[in-house]
Amino acid sequence: MKRLAACPALLTVFALAVLSAPHALAAIGDLHITSDASDQVRQYNPITGTYQTVFTTTSGASGELGIHYGTNNNRVLVGHWSGGVEEFDATTGAYIKTYNAGGGTQWAGLYGPTGGVYIGDWSTNDVREFDATTGAFIRVVCSVTTPSDMRLAPGNQLFIGSYTGTYVMQVQAVTGAFMGLWGTPPGSRPNDIALMPSGEILVTCMGTNAVHRYSNPGFVLLGSFGSPGWVNPHGIEISPHDGRIYVVEGAAGQVHVFDPVTFAELNAAWLTPPPGDKIVDLEFRPAGDPTPAATPSWGQVKRIYRGGK
């Protein structure tokens, strides 16, 4: 069968439309941001910071906190001030189930290296593992005072912030064995943790209203950075698109962008338009998720133009 020739002008219009238009389904790399005020997870263009849509809304819990994706199960976990950690379909945003609905504040849930879901619980001051299929309790992984957000690192290292304990703890993620602990500056309240490609650890802290930088190993304070006048720095991520550091500032409801080498602020108001809401955590949907993107990529558009599939 003879292939119809593509019209360059029409193709250009099509390409711009599919790459810039808001879409209801989440695609690989999209940015999602939680809110403990509206309980909406909003979706943004990961390159421009432009608002796209509401990805999902809390089902029965209250006060959204940390958000974390599975890398190969097409699911996402959202922690809450109360009502448990809720699980959603990472493409459609459809509610799946709730873990530990009767627990206390549960800042974050992670898909652990054992295949279970790891959740920090303020009512028991520990990190607990739950069955990812049934939601049933399995075990206590480790004890930690008022656990905030958590981060898995290579070698099954698990870093856990302690919101009121003013420290970050490192444990072996499978066994829960203690590996280390370091205090954050006096008066600080650790919120979230990010790992630089160099191995350096970044910790966002309320109280001091700064991002503190630590060596790894050794946990030596290397310096701090932030934005003039901001308060309540919360979630932090290294963008897979440009390698820059993105930090949620809860009070103003904005995302700030920093250079990953100099730590200078590049943009103090990246979200367009700002949500007009208190926001908490952010995460880019990982490329390891096998679900196809909801819209064609630029490579696909070029292949269509060239007559390929």
Secondary structure, 3 states (H helix, E strand, C coil): CCCCCCCHHHHHHHHHHHHHCCCCCCCCCCEEECCCCCCEEEEECCCCCEEEEEEEECCCCEEEEEEEECCCCCEEEEEEEECCEEEEECCCCCEEEEECCCCCCECCEEECCCCCEEEEECCCCEEEEECCCCCCEEEEEEECCCEEEEEEECCCEEEEEECCCCEEEEEECCCCCEEEEEECCCCCEEEEEEECCCCCEEEEEECCCEEEEECCCCCCEEEEECCCCCCCEEEEEECCCCCCEEEEECCCCEEEEECCCCCCEEECCCCECCCCCCCCCEEECCCCCCCCCCCCCHHHHHHHHCCCC
